[in-house]
Amino acid sequence: MVPDTETNGGTTEMNRDEHAKTSRNDVRSGVLDAIGTVALLGFSLLALFIGVRGLFIGSSMAISGGFVVVSCLLAAAAFNFIPPFR
């Protein structure tokens, strides 16, 4: 979204409050994206651990393989290799 600006001879001027609000929103969005990426990677590592542990202790191969596949999908979503699933 483009903030409302006033034009003055072909140049755009944004007042100080609008600039501060835009900056705050950008920083907030970046921090939330970083937290979301770390959370997805954490869940991915947990699912990978459960899947690999299940493969080594002789658990169900289908369930263990499913956890490994889910962990790969979560890691791919964290790095935007696949479209986000919101």
QUIVENHU-V41443 format. One line per field, one symbol per residue. ss: DSSP state (~ for helix, > for strand, _ for the rest). psi: psi as a letter, one per 30 degrees, with the letter a starting at -180 (. if undefined). burial: # if it has 9 or more other C-alpha atoms within 8 Angstrom, else .. Layout:
# QUIVENHU-V41443
ss = ???
psi = ???
burial = ???
This chain:
# QUIVENHU-V41443
ss = _____>>>__>>>__~~~~~~~~~~~~~~~~~~~~~~~~~~~~~~~~~~~~~~~~~____~~~~~~~~~~~~~~~~~~________
psi = kklklkkjhflkkkleeeeeeeeeeeeeeeeeeeeeeeeeeeeeeeeeeeeeeeeeggakeeeeeeeeeeeeeeeeeeghflkki.
burial = .............#...##................###.##.######.######...#.#.######.###.#####........
